[in-house]
Amino acid sequence: MGQATALKAPLRNAPDERVDWRRVTYLLNLSRALDAMEEQRLVPEKKVLYQFSARGHDMAQILLGSQLENPRDATCGYYRSRPLLLALGVDVADALGSSMGRAGGYSDGRDIGVVFNYPNPDGASALPMCGGVGAQYTPTAGWAQAIEYYRDVIKDPAYDDALAVVLGGDGSVASNGFWAALTIATTQKLPMLFYIEDNGYGISVPSSFQTPGGNIAANLASWQDLRIIDGDGTDPAEAARLTEEAVRYVREERAPALLRLTVPRLQGHSFQDTQTYKDENFVASEWARDPLPKLKSYLVPALLSESEWAAIEDEAQADAEAARERAEARPVADPETVMRNVFFEGDIQTVGGQWAHGYTPPASTDQPRPEGQRINMVTAIRRTLERELEINARVVLFGEDIGPKGGVHAVTLGLQDRFGEARVFDTSLSEEGIIGRAVGMALAGLMPVPEIQFRKYAEPATEQINDCGTMRWRTNNRFAAPMVLRIPGGFFKCGDPWHSQTNEVAFIHNPGWKVAVPSNAEDAVGLLRGALRGNDPVIFFEHRAMLDHAWARRPYPGDDFVLEFGKAKHTREGSDITIITWGAMVQRCEEAAEGRSADVIDLRTLMPWDKAAVLASVRRTGRCLIVHEDLQTAGFGAEIAAVVADEAFTHLDAPVARLTMPDIPSPHNPVLLNWAVPSVERIRAKIDDIIGF
């Protein structure tokens, strides 16, 4: 496609026969009944705590949802998207019960009721929505890219006319996620529909603050390879025609489109919002655009009689009441159940990840079978990725510069030449886009392996990382997005605040992520392969100093070698002190412990971490030193120290000690860096101090 085009056409007089207008009428009245019930009864009775009315947005959403019948379609909305869910077929009692935080429904009471998800067995699934504005865009782009992958690489004809649809308000077009997804969808020519419901306000802020002039469709008119369709979402004929046109274009052309429909927001942003920022005349003008009376005028008497319309209204009202009764009869979940489903516990999720698509991990062993000469960690990681790409068509690698360049650390060198651009590919420079699309691809059943070039660069992806980790828990195991996120970090020869950060503790504080920090080539193989064959999202931390360090080299342990997460390794055994460490500090601790009787424990994984091994060692030695490169205050060493103090205090012969970086960024000059990072000499001196206590 060339430049974008804006389309608008005059209204039709006769109802479009391709639309099931009776169903649209029923669902619109059902949506209104649910909104009124919540506002007039359930919120005042404090049975619903968060309420967002869809009045004004509802008819256009229902028309959209009615077009999504392919089980390989997916849509992701936001907090005002319940009418879409109703059109997809969600149980009304689930919708209301979720709003009331009752057992069952979208989350078993774990998440706000308007944060929807719907694993639809009969049509398009609603991907897990997020509480953050704009967070829905890049995962939807990932699903769209997965559609292309299934069609072109796996050769599954079921995906031939599938599409991904993302809903967003006019406020969301200012978000990073919107622009990242727009770049992904247009540069990759993905079957993705951006559905923008423009009600003129983001809470109280006019849309002119979100995009110049308040019209994102007009401002994207020159965006390459994007079909632009713009119109009135309150006029039944126009909304139906434009929605059908947009969906058909994306399906047939397998290319992105943006449909902007103007709609009124007939209530406040939320129930608590009194809209004092709107004057009376403006509010009146919004109600004059209410799509419900417009729909009735359009259909009665052309298609329905007054009595037929009234009967549909009554049916919708009765069904809403029946759903309320069923929802209120549901109990609150047992509070202890909130501890379940942070990680995979054996019951496979309904949607997301390769396991939900029938994947069975190959046979494995935790006993290394050394092959050939010692190899560095770069080669070990590359060889593991290569093997899993060979045997598992669902594995996909991507990130900045990982293609022809082979990554800034050469880990993916040659993999694109062997496996092609569809499986190993470069991305735009957007970490939110990288991780967000990985979420969508994982939800579609692939095993994405995104790379963030350096630890510090993960910051723009923080929202997507957090949302991915909480997904299994907040949907109560309905959805999960397993992936392996590779992140190099730490010092290497020199330091700096941008490329040498570690800060692993930030990932550990994101529920739902496993975190691996291998110190050597053999462990890197076992942990990486376990992550690639697992059913949880994993942060795989590659320490820059160890990628080619002579100490970290090991023989390749074999194609079946897998290490279990949460199992530490004793790299040296002794009786006078326990030294707990990981990553680049393992080698330094081993060297510092020479000539001393010390237990050196390489944790290997920080989430989960091997508490049992640590406590057993400390109870035997009576002394504990924790060494890590990260900062001391609130570093992961503090967690270990607290556990040791809580559970092994009576066995201690000396205070628990930590040796870490000071609370400063990583200095650049090697002299400054070597002063800040725990050195062999400082570790040795600390060991002697503790033993001599």
C-alpha positions in Angstrom: 0.0 0.0 0.0 1.1 3.5 -0.5 -0.1 6.4 1.6 -3.0 6.2 4.0 -6.5 7.3 2.8 -9.4 8.6 4.8 -12.8 7.2 3.8 -16.3 8.5 4.6 -19.6 7.8 2.8 -23.2 9.0 3.1 -25.7 7.1 5.2 -27.8 4.2 3.9 -31.5 4.2 4.4 -32.2 0.5 4.6 -30.6 -1.7 7.3 -27.7 -3.7 6.0 -28.9 -7.3 5.6 -25.4 -8.7 6.5 -25.8 -7.5 10.1 -27.8 -9.4 12.6 -29.6 -6.3 13.9 -31.8 -8.2 16.3 -28.8 -9.5 18.1 -27.2 -6.0 18.0 -30.4 -4.6 19.5 -30.4 -7.3 22.3 -26.8 -6.8 23.2 -27.0 -3.1 23.2 -30.0 -3.2 25.6 -28.2 -5.8 27.7 -25.1 -3.6 28.0 -27.3 -0.7 29.0 -29.1 -2.8 31.6 -25.8 -3.9 33.1 -24.5 -0.4 33.3 -27.7 0.9 34.9 -27.8 -2.0 37.4 -24.2 -1.3 38.5 -24.7 2.5 38.8 -28.1 2.5 40.5 -27.7 -0.6 42.7 -24.5 -2.5 42.8 -22.1 0.4 43.3 -24.3 2.2 46.0 -24.6 -1.2 47.7 -20.8 -1.5 47.5 -21.0 -4.8 45.7 -19.1 -3.3 42.8 -16.0 -1.1 43.7 -14.9 0.0 40.2 -17.4 0.8 37.5 -16.8 2.1 34.0 -19.9 2.8 31.9 -19.7 1.9 28.2 -22.7 4.1 27.2 -22.0 5.7 23.9 -19.2 3.3 23.0 -21.4 0.2 23.1 -23.2 -0.1 19.7 -20.0 0.3 17.7 -18.2 -2.3 19.9 -21.0 -4.8 19.4 -20.8 -4.3 15.6 -17.1 -5.0 15.8 -17.4 -8.1 18.0 -20.0 -9.5 15.7 -17.4 -9.6 12.9 -14.8 -11.7 14.9 -15.8 -15.3 14.3 -12.5 -17.0 13.4 -11.2 -18.9 16.4 -7.7 -17.7 15.5 -8.8 -14.1 15.7 -7.9 -12.2 18.9 -8.8 -8.9 20.4 -7.5 -6.9 23.3 -9.5 -4.1 24.8 -9.5 -1.9 27.8 -11.7 -1.0 30.8 -14.6 0.2 28.6 -14.8 -2.9 26.4 -17.6 -5.0 28.0 -19.9 -4.6 25.0 -17.3 -6.2 22.8 -17.1 -9.1 25.3 -20.8 -9.6 25.2 -20.7 -9.7 21.4 -18.0 -12.4 21.6 -20.3 -14.5 23.8 -19.0 -14.0 27.4 -21.3 -15.4 30.1 -23.2 -12.4 31.5 -22.9 -13.8 35.0 -19.1 -13.9 34.6 -19.1 -10.3 33.6 -21.2 -9.2 36.6 -19.6 -11.6 39.0 -16.1 -10.3 38.0 -17.2 -6.8 38.6 -18.3 -7.9 42.1 -15.0 -9.7 42.7 -16.7 -13.1 43.2 -15.3 -16.5 42.6 -15.0 -17.7 39.0 -15.3 -15.2 36.2 -12.3 -13.5 34.7 -10.0 -13.7 37.7 -11.6 -15.4 40.7 -11.8 -11.9 42.3 -8.1 -11.2 41.9 -8.3 -8.3 39.4 -10.6 -5.4 38.8 -13.8 -6.6 37.2 -13.4 -4.4 34.1 -10.0 -5.8 33.3 -11.3 -8.5 31.1 -10.1 -11.7 29.5 -12.0 -14.4 27.7 -10.6 -17.7 26.3 -13.3 -18.1 23.7 -13.9 -21.6 22.4 -16.3 -20.5 19.7 -14.6 -17.4 18.2 -12.1 -14.7 18.9 -10.5 -14.8 22.3 -10.2 -11.6 24.3 -6.6 -11.4 25.4 -5.9 -10.4 29.0 -6.5 -6.6 29.3 -4.2 -4.5 31.4 -4.8 -1.7 33.9 -2.3 0.6 32.1 -3.5 2.8 29.3 -1.9 1.7 26.0 -0.5 -1.5 27.3 -2.9 -3.5 25.0 -1.3 -2.5 21.7 2.0 -4.3 21.5 0.7 -7.7 22.7 -1.9 -7.5 20.0 0.8 -6.8 17.4 2.5 -9.9 18.7 -0.6 -12.0 18.1 -0.8 -10.5 14.6 2.8 -11.5 13.9 2.1 -15.0 15.2 -0.7 -15.2 12.7 1.8 -14.6 10.0 4.2 -17.1 11.5 1.6 -19.9 11.7 0.6 -19.2 8.1 4.1 -18.7 6.5 6.4 -20.9 8.6 4.2 -23.6 10.2 1.9 -23.6 7.1 -1.3 -23.8 9.1 -4.2 -22.8 6.7 -6.5 -22.1 9.7 -4.7 -18.8 10.1 -5.1 -17.7 6.5 -7.7 -15.0 7.1 -7.2 -14.4 10.8 -6.6 -11.0 12.3 -5.8 -9.2 15.6 -7.9 -6.3 16.8 -6.9 -3.8 19.5 -9.3 -1.3 21.1 -8.1 2.0 22.4 -9.5 5.4 23.4 -8.3 8.7 22.1 -6.2 9.1 25.2 -4.2 6.0 24.4 -2.9 7.2 21.1 -0.3 9.3 23.0 1.1 6.2 24.7 4.4 4.5 23.8 2.6 1.3 23.2 0.4 2.7 20.5 3.4 4.1 18.5 5.4 0.9 19.0 2.6 -1.3 17.8 1.9 1.0 14.9 5.5 0.8 13.8 5.6 -3.0 14.2 2.3 -3.5 12.3 3.1 -1.3 9.4 6.8 -2.2 8.9 6.0 -5.9 9.1 2.6 -5.6 7.2 0.7 -7.5 9.9 -3.1 -8.3 9.9 -3.9 -5.9 12.7 -6.8 -3.5 13.1 -6.4 -0.5 15.4 -9.9 0.4 16.6 -9.9 3.8 18.1 -13.0 5.0 20.0 -12.7 8.7 20.1 -15.0 10.2 22.8 -13.0 13.5 23.0 -11.6 13.0 26.5 -9.0 11.1 28.4 -10.6 11.3 31.8 -10.8 15.1 31.9 -8.2 16.0 29.3 -9.4 16.8 25.8 -8.2 14.7 22.9 -6.4 17.7 21.5 -3.8 17.1 24.3 -3.2 13.6 23.0 -2.8 14.4 19.3 -2.7 17.7 17.5 -6.2 18.8 16.5 -7.7 15.8 18.4 -8.0 13.5 15.3 -5.4 10.7 15.1 -6.9 9.5 11.8 -6.2 12.9 10.2 -2.7 13.0 11.6 -1.8 9.6 10.3 -3.0 10.3 6.8 0.5 10.2 5.4 1.6 7.1 7.4 2.9 4.5 5.0 1.3 1.1 4.6 -1.7 1.9 6.8 -5.3 2.0 5.7 -7.2 4.8 7.5 -11.0 4.7 7.9 -12.7 7.5 9.8 -16.4 7.9 10.7 -19.3 8.2 13.1 -19.6 5.4 15.6 -23.1 6.5 16.7 -24.8 6.1 13.3 -25.8 2.4 12.9 -25.5 2.3 9.1 -22.1 4.1 8.9 -20.6 2.3 11.9 -21.6 -1.1 10.5 -20.3 -0.3 7.0 -17.0 1.1 8.1 -16.4 -1.7 10.6 -17.1 -4.3 8.0 -14.9 -2.5 5.5 -12.0 -2.3 8.0 -12.2 -6.0 9.0 -12.5 -7.2 5.5 -9.5 -5.1 4.4 -7.3 -6.5 7.1 -8.4 -10.1 6.4 -8.1 -9.9 2.6 -5.0 -7.7 2.3 -3.3 -9.2 5.4 -2.3 -5.6 6.2 -2.9 -3.1 9.0 -5.7 -0.6 9.2 -6.9 2.0 11.6 -10.6 2.6 12.2 -11.4 5.7 14.1 -15.0 6.1 15.2 -16.3 9.1 17.1 -18.5 8.3 20.0 -19.9 10.1 23.0 -18.9 9.2 26.6 -22.4 9.5 28.2 -21.1 9.0 31.8 -18.0 10.1 33.6 -14.7 8.3 33.1 -15.7 6.1 36.0 -18.7 6.1 38.3 -16.9 8.5 40.7 -16.3 11.1 37.9 -18.8 13.9 38.0 -17.6 15.5 34.7 -17.5 19.0 36.2 -14.9 19.8 33.5 -17.8 19.6 30.9 -20.4 22.3 30.6 -24.1 21.6 30.4 -24.3 22.3 26.7 -21.6 19.9 25.8 -23.1 17.2 27.9 -26.4 17.8 26.2 -24.7 17.5 22.8 -23.2 14.2 23.8 -26.6 12.8 24.8 -28.0 14.0 21.5 -25.6 11.6 19.8 -26.6 8.5 21.9 -26.5 5.5 19.6 -29.3 3.7 21.3 -32.2 5.9 20.1 -30.4 6.2 16.7 -30.4 2.4 16.4 -34.1 2.3 17.3 -34.9 5.0 14.7 -32.8 3.0 12.1 -34.6 -0.3 12.8 -38.1 0.7 13.7 -40.2 0.2 11.6 -37.8 -0.7 8.8 -36.9 -4.1 10.4 -38.6 -4.3 13.8 -42.0 -3.2 15.0 -42.4 -1.2 18.2 -43.6 -4.3 20.0 -40.6 -6.4 18.8 -38.2 -3.7 20.0 -39.9 -3.6 23.4 -39.8 -7.4 23.6 -36.1 -7.4 23.0 -35.7 -4.7 25.7 -37.6 -6.8 28.1 -35.6 -9.9 27.3 -32.3 -8.1 27.8 -33.5 -6.6 31.1 -34.7 -10.0 32.4 -31.4 -11.7 31.3 -29.4 -9.0 33.2 -31.5 -9.6 36.3 -31.0 -13.4 36.0 -27.3 -12.9 35.6 -27.2 -10.6 38.7 -28.9 -13.3 40.7 -26.4 -16.0 39.5 -23.5 -13.6 40.1 -24.5 -12.6 43.6 -25.0 -16.3 44.5 -21.3 -16.9 43.8 -19.1 -16.9 46.9 -15.9 -15.0 47.4 -12.9 -17.2 46.7 -11.1 -18.8 49.6 -8.4 -16.2 50.5 -5.7 -18.8 50.7 -6.2 -19.5 47.0 -4.6 -16.2 46.1 -1.3 -18.0 46.6 -2.0 -20.3 43.6 -1.1 -19.8 40.0 1.8 -17.4 40.3 3.8 -20.0 38.4 2.8 -23.1 36.5 1.7 -25.7 39.0 0.8 -28.6 36.7 -2.6 -27.5 35.4 -2.0 -26.2 31.9 -3.5 -22.8 31.2 -6.4 -22.5 28.7 -4.7 -20.1 26.3 -1.0 -19.2 25.8 2.3 -20.9 25.6 3.4 -24.0 23.6 2.2 -26.4 26.3 -1.4 -25.3 25.7 -0.8 -26.3 22.1 0.2 -29.9 22.9 3.9 -29.4 23.3 5.7 -32.1 25.3 9.3 -31.4 26.4 11.8 -34.0 25.1 13.5 -36.3 27.5 16.2 -34.6 29.5 18.9 -35.3 32.2 20.5 -33.1 34.9 23.7 -35.0 34.5 26.2 -33.4 32.1 27.7 -35.5 29.3 30.7 -33.4 28.3 31.4 -33.1 24.6 34.7 -31.8 23.2 36.8 -28.9 24.3 35.8 -26.2 26.8 33.6 -23.5 25.2 32.8 -20.0 26.3 29.4 -19.0 27.5 28.7 -17.2 24.2 29.1 -20.4 22.3 27.2 -22.4 24.8 24.2 -20.1 24.7 24.3 -20.0 20.9 24.5 -23.8 20.6 21.6 -24.3 22.9 19.5 -21.8 21.0 20.4 -23.5 17.8 19.5 -26.9 19.0 16.1 -25.8 20.3 15.4 -23.9 17.0 16.2 -27.2 15.2 13.8 -29.4 17.1 11.0 -26.9 18.0 9.3 -24.9 15.2 7.6 -22.7 17.8 10.9 -21.1 19.0 11.4 -17.5 17.6 14.3 -15.2 18.4 14.2 -11.4 18.0 15.6 -8.2 19.3 17.8 -5.2 18.2 20.7 -6.2 16.0 20.4 -10.0 16.6 20.0 -10.8 12.8 22.9 -10.3 10.4 25.1 -8.7 13.1 24.5 -11.6 15.4 23.9 -9.5 18.5 26.1 -7.0 20.1 27.7 -9.9 22.1 27.7 -12.2 19.0 25.4 -14.8 20.8 23.1 -15.1 17.8 25.8 -15.0 15.1 24.8 -17.1 12.1 21.4 -18.1 13.4 19.5 -16.0 10.9 21.5 -17.4 8.0 20.5 -20.9 9.1 16.9 -20.5 10.2 15.7 -17.5 8.2 14.4 -14.0 8.9 11.0 -15.3 10.0 12.5 -17.1 13.0 15.5 -14.9 13.8 14.8 -11.3 13.1 15.7 -7.7 14.0 13.2 -5.3 15.6 12.6 -1.6 15.8 14.3 0.2 18.6 11.6 -0.1 21.1 11.9 -2.3 24.2 8.2 -2.0 24.9 7.6 -3.2 21.4 10.0 -6.1 21.8 8.5 -7.4 25.0 4.9 -6.5 24.2 5.1 -8.4 20.9 6.7 -11.3 22.7 3.7 -11.4 25.1 1.3 -11.6 22.1 3.4 -14.3 20.4 3.5 -16.3 23.6 -0.3 -16.0 24.0 -0.6 -17.4 20.5 1.4 -20.5 21.4 4.9 -19.7 20.3 8.0 -19.7 22.4 9.5 -16.2 21.9 13.0 -15.5 22.9 13.3 -11.7 22.9 16.6 -10.0 23.7 17.2 -6.7 25.5 20.7 -5.5 24.6 21.7 -4.4 28.0 20.0 -4.6 31.4 19.5 -0.8 31.7 17.6 -0.8 28.4 14.8 -3.0 29.9 13.4 0.0 31.7 11.0 1.1 28.9 9.6 -2.4 28.9 8.9 -2.4 32.6 5.1 -2.3 32.2 5.0 -5.2 29.7 7.4 -7.2 31.9 5.2 -6.7 34.9 2.0 -7.5 33.0 3.4 -10.6 31.6 4.5 -11.9 34.9 1.2 -11.4 36.6 -0.9 -12.8 33.8 -1.3 -16.4 35.0 -2.2 -15.2 38.5 -4.6 -12.4 37.5 -6.5 -14.6 35.1 -6.4 -17.5 37.6 -4.6 -19.8 35.1 -6.8 -19.0 32.1 -4.0 -17.3 30.2 -0.2 -17.4 30.5 2.7 -16.0 28.3 5.8 -18.2 28.8 8.9 -16.8 27.1 12.6 -16.5 27.7 13.8 -12.9 27.9 17.6 -12.8 27.4 19.4 -9.8 29.0 23.1 -9.2 29.1 24.3 -7.0 31.9 27.0 -6.3 34.5 30.5 -4.9 34.2 32.9 -5.9 31.5 36.5 -4.5 31.5 35.0 -1.1 32.4 31.7 0.1 33.6 29.1 2.8 33.1 25.6 3.7 34.3 24.0 2.5 31.0 25.5 -0.8 30.0 26.8 -2.3 33.2 23.8 -2.4 35.5 22.8 -5.6 37.1 19.8 -4.9 39.4 18.4 -8.5 39.1 16.3 -7.8 42.2 13.9 -5.7 40.2 12.9 -8.7 38.2 12.6 -10.9 41.3 10.1 -8.3 42.6 7.9 -8.8 39.5 5.7 -11.8 40.5 5.5 -14.6 38.0 9.0 -14.4 36.5 11.7 -16.9 37.0 15.2 -15.5 37.1 18.4 -17.3 36.0 21.9 -15.9 36.6 24.4 -18.6 35.3 28.0 -18.2 36.1 29.5 -20.6 33.5 28.8 -22.2 30.2 27.5 -25.5 31.5 24.9 -23.9 33.8 23.9 -21.5 31.0 23.1 -24.5 28.8 21.1 -26.3 31.4 19.1 -23.3 32.6 18.5 -21.9 29.2 17.2 -25.2 27.8 15.0 -25.7 30.9 13.5 -22.2 30.3 12.9 -22.9 26.6 11.1 -26.1 27.4 9.2 -24.7 30.4 5.8 -23.1 30.9 6.7 -19.9 32.7 8.3 -16.6 31.6 12.0 -16.5 32.4 14.6 -13.7 32.7 17.8 -15.2 31.5 20.6 -12.9 32.7 23.9 -13.2 30.7 26.8 -11.6 32.6 29.0 -9.7 30.2 32.2 -10.4 32.1 31.6 -14.1 31.9 30.5 -14.5 28.3 34.2 -15.1 27.3 35.9 -15.5 30.7 38.3 -18.4 30.8 37.0 -19.6 34.2 33.4 -19.8 32.9 34.4 -22.1 30.0 33.1 -25.7 30.2 32.7 -28.6 27.8 29.2 -28.6 26.1 27.1 -30.8 28.5 24.9 -32.4 25.8 21.7 -31.7 23.9 19.6 -33.2 26.7 21.1 -31.4 29.6 18.5 -29.5 31.6 18.9 -27.9 35.1 16.0 -27.4 37.5 15.4 -23.9 38.7 15.8 -23.3 42.4 18.7 -25.8 42.8 22.0 -24.2 43.9 25.4 -25.7 43.3 28.2 -26.1 45.8 31.3 -25.1 43.9 33.5 -25.5 47.0 32.9 -27.3 50.3 34.1 -26.4 53.7 33.2 -26.1 57.3 34.1 -22.6 58.6 31.9 -20.3 56.5 29.1 -20.3 53.9 29.6 -17.9 51.0 26.4 -17.3 48.9 26.8 -15.7 45.5 25.9 -15.8 41.8 26.9 -14.6 38.4 30.3 -13.0 38.0 31.0 -13.1 41.7 31.2 -16.9 41.8 34.6 -17.0 40.3 35.9 -14.3 42.6 34.5 -16.0 45.7 36.1 -19.3 44.7 39.5 -17.6 44.3 39.1 -15.7 47.6 38.2 -18.9 49.4 41.4 -20.7 48.5 43.2 -21.8 51.6 40.1 -21.4 53.7 37.5 -24.1 54.7 34.5 -22.5 53.0 31.2 -23.6 51.4 30.8 -21.6 48.2 27.2 -21.8 46.9 26.4 -20.6 43.4 22.6 -20.0 43.6 22.3 -20.1 39.7 18.7 -19.0 39.9 17.3 -16.2 42.1 13.6 -16.9 41.5 13.2 -19.4 42.9 16.3 -19.6 45.0 17.5 -22.6 47.0 16.7 -21.7 50.6 17.1 -25.2 51.7 20.7 -25.5 50.5 21.7 -22.1 52.0 20.1 -22.8 55.4 21.6 -26.3 55.6 25.1 -24.9 54.9 24.7 -22.0 57.3 23.5 -24.3 60.1 26.6 -26.5 59.6 29.2 -23.7 59.3 27.7 -21.1 61.6 28.8 -18.2 59.5 27.3 -16.5 56.4 28.7 -14.1 53.8 26.6 -12.9 50.8 28.5 -11.5 47.9 26.8 -9.8 44.9 27.5 -7.1 42.3 24.3 -5.3 42.7 23.8 -2.4 45.1 23.6 -3.2 48.8 20.4 -1.4 49.9 17.4 -3.5 49.0 19.6 -5.9 47.0 18.8 -9.5 46.8 21.4 -10.2 49.5 19.1 -8.5 52.0 16.4 -11.1 51.3 18.9 -13.9 51.8 20.2 -12.3 55.0 16.7 -11.9 56.4 15.8 -15.6 55.7 19.1 -16.7 57.4 18.4 -14.5 60.4 14.8 -15.7 60.6 15.5 -19.4 60.2 19.1 -20.1 61.2 19.7 -17.5 63.9 20.5 -19.9 66.7 23.2 -21.6 64.6 25.1 -18.4 63.8 28.5 -17.8 65.4 28.9 -14.4 63.7 26.5 -11.7 62.2 25.3 -12.3 58.7 27.4 -10.2 56.4 27.1 -8.8 52.9 29.7 -7.5 50.5 28.3 -5.7 47.5 28.6 -2.7 45.3 28.1 0.6 47.2 24.8 2.4 46.4 26.1 4.1 43.3 25.8 3.5 39.5 28.6 1.6 37.9 31.6 3.8 37.3 33.2 3.9 33.9 37.0 4.2 34.5 38.4 0.8 35.3 40.2 2.1 38.4 36.9 3.4 39.8 35.0 0.3 38.7 37.5 -2.1 40.4 37.3 -0.1 43.6 33.4 -0.3 43.6 32.9 -4.0 42.6 33.7 -6.6 45.2 37.3 -7.8 44.4 39.0 -11.0 45.3 41.1 -9.2 47.9 38.1 -7.6 49.6 36.1 -10.8 49.6 39.1 -12.6 51.1 39.5 -10.0 53.8 35.8 -10.2 54.6 36.0 -14.0 54.9 38.8 -13.7 57.4 37.0 -11.1 59.4 34.0 -13.3 59.8 35.9 -16.4 60.6 37.9 -14.5 63.2 34.8 -13.0 64.8 
